[in-house]
Amino acid sequence: MTWIKRVIAGLVIFVVAATFLQVVVFKFFNPPFTVNMVYEKAVAAHKKMVFKPRSYEWKDIAQISVYLQQAVLASEDQRFMRHHGFDFREIKLALLDIINHKGFRGASTITMQTARSLFLPSSRTFARKIAEAWYTVIIELIWDKKRIMEMYLNTVDWGRANVGAQAAARAYFSCDANALTAQQAALLAAILPSPHKWSAVTPGPHVLQRQRRILGQMQNMPVLQ
């Protein structure tokens, strides 16, 4: 049994060291792709499906419209600057909604979504949720808020095979990420909960309602530059 414990301990140490190294590397270097992009391509190849390459182009945070920063904060994580990766207030509200049969509401922070979009595949498993939480802790320890926001804006899935702000801006509005208007940024943020279902080009009533709410809250959101 002793050798089994040693093997398990060795694996744990390896995983901890490897994940720390990943996060440290991406503090200084921009990712050429995300794990999920590779995962989706592998799944398509395994199932012998036609794979549409993801549109992805990195842009530094200074090259992305401040309106988009404010829009995603208003939409996804208004306490981003005050928490350390987990918004326990939102988690509590989400649990209360489930208990009171009011449906399910997301409680993922921008840090958690960054961990998911950069380091993990899109499969919905309990193991992935554990890994997401672990990466969230490391990211908050090693990166500052500006780097987290920059990484999020560049790796989030914006639907229609578009990854990141530049790809979304080009696909939906035929402009660069730094040229997005407040209205366009709010539309992009409005579709984030369901980017493969909702459209920023032909938004329905629900998306337009979300856009109006986001526009009303954007002016109260900080800008990280």
Number of C-alpha atoms within 10 A of each C-alpha: 6 6 8 9 10 11 12 11 12 12 12 12 11 12 12 14 11 12 17 17 13 14 21 16 12 16 17 10 9 14 15 8 17 19 15 19 21 13 15 18 17 14 12 14 12 9 9 9 11 9 13 11 11 18 15 21 16 20 20 14 21 12 16 22 20 21 24 27 25 26 31 25 25 25 22 21 19 21 18 20 14 9 15 17 24 21 19 13 11 17 16 11 14 18 17 15 14 12 11 9 9 11 11 12 14 12 19 16 24 27 27 24 19 25 25 25 23 21 19 19 17 14 12 8 9 9 9 15 15 11 15 20 17 16 26 23 16 19 27 18 14 15 16 11 18 14 19 21 22 24 26 24 26 29 26 21 25 27 21 17 19 23 24 24 33 25 27 27 22 15 19 18 16 13 14 18 26 19 19 23 15 19 16 21 27 30 27 27 26 30 23 20 14 12 18 13 10 19 20 25 12 10 15 11 9 11 20 17 14 17 26 14 16 25 23 13 16 22 13 12 19 15 15 15 14
